[in-house]
């Protein structure tokens, strides 16, 4: 690929990218980064040639060569070339100004590039690493022994030293400092994840007129995995008195976990009707969400929570855990953030929403869309992300 560029070159390694979508928030964060800053920087992305959990490569891209995707150049790498030697070849292919890594635990897209950098095979340019919520208490609790051993070994060899750390919030900054004793506070730059560009609110996303008697349309949209805590949501519904249609969207990332959830579904009372509707393509997310009354995601932890933003942008109030950066939703009267040690409190909020009038729903929908739009256009968030790289240059 031609290395001549009049803009600073950011070489970004990330496990998954478009046209994939199953990897969730981390993928969406990079997509939004490209959308916002693809004209300011020359962004070149190295990623896998297939979507999360897929056994076959994308049919619409050229593998092992550069593709133009929106405002970025993307190299979709086949698994046989995702070796230490293959990554070394990519890093030595052309000059770049900043290396951008988007996971702490990814072997192919973080460990390998850092090893190549560590031994001096690639240029020792500034390196930004974004853990993307991997150090939250909830995330570390999953496969904890393997993660603790990895942290210990890499700490011993100093693989992750001399890096600039991107935290999406002060909460994540504190998580990084708590887990990694060698990281200094001055090495962490708080730059919140970027939201998608919000369109102006439109009546096409508002629900059709309904009578006062109805079942509350509750929905969950996320990967079906322990981290997203669908089993907790189902246990909450066992305490709900209102009539509820609970629609579940998302890929079954963990089949065993889905079986556990089905066990809870089978025991729910008659006033709770559960429907599983599978995956939703990103272009259809907003419309599907808008067909419901309340978004429910009691996640164990979210670095950002793009689907929470998308729910608000679709006009839905949100019922979420207090383990996300969306603590402002209560102050703006567009949702609740509740602790995960109180199932009854979640159930009470669902019953409360079920009693709303049609006018109340319409008012909250407008407020939710306005709140999402304000977050999408927040200038301080854009500047924090831009300055993260400009300061290194």
C-alpha angles and dihedrals in degrees: 000000000000109000096195109115134153090205129071109271118230113193105203124194116197132156096232139018141163136344080036120083109166095089090074128203101005090058092046091051092058092045090054091045090055092046092053102037107023090106094048097048137029097242117196118183128202112197147144119289094233142043125266111292092002119133095200131060124247111279094210100059137066109246122224092010134082121275129190108234114175108302095345141072111232130198110200105201124203117230093249090062096046091094129119089259092047092052090048090055091051093049091051095044098091140350120271135178104218132021111215119197122186107197138038097211103039108118099197100036102036113014094046095048090047092049090051090048092045095057092046099247092124129045113279095233122154112293126206119197124191114192091197095216096313092131097055115119092246094050095046091051090067112082086350099168093055091048095047091052092049092050091049095049096045090046090054092054096039094235094151099043124115094032134128111236123214115209119188092211143000087263091060091045089057090047091054092049091047095052102034112050093186095060115096122215090236090060092060120086115194107219113157120225114267121250122222116265104273119224121219113278111270132194089230087079095051119098122254118258113281135187120253092257113075145119113263109252105224123177142191120197119180144086110306099239137120091262092063091050101220090158089061090052090053092049089052091054090058087069097046117108099191124088106263136183104201113196118195120203126181146079118289095242093169112035093191091052090050089055089054090051092049088056090058091045091056091057098049118118123256094261090066118075115187123199126183113205102175128224125352122211112234093245090058099044098092094049094047092048092049090062090071138069104221135020116220121195115152092180121179088227141342126197087202112334105224092185089058089056090047091051091052091046088053089054100257126138110229132228106198142153123264089248095090135076091248097095092131095070093089093052089053092045094239101113150327136268110204136178118258094230093074117065092168093059091056090048091051091054091052091050089048093054091048088063095057120118122237089254091053092052091050092050094049092047091056091047092049093052092047091050092050091049092052090053092048093055098039104141094199091060092050092049093048091055094043093048092049088071101028091056091054090051 
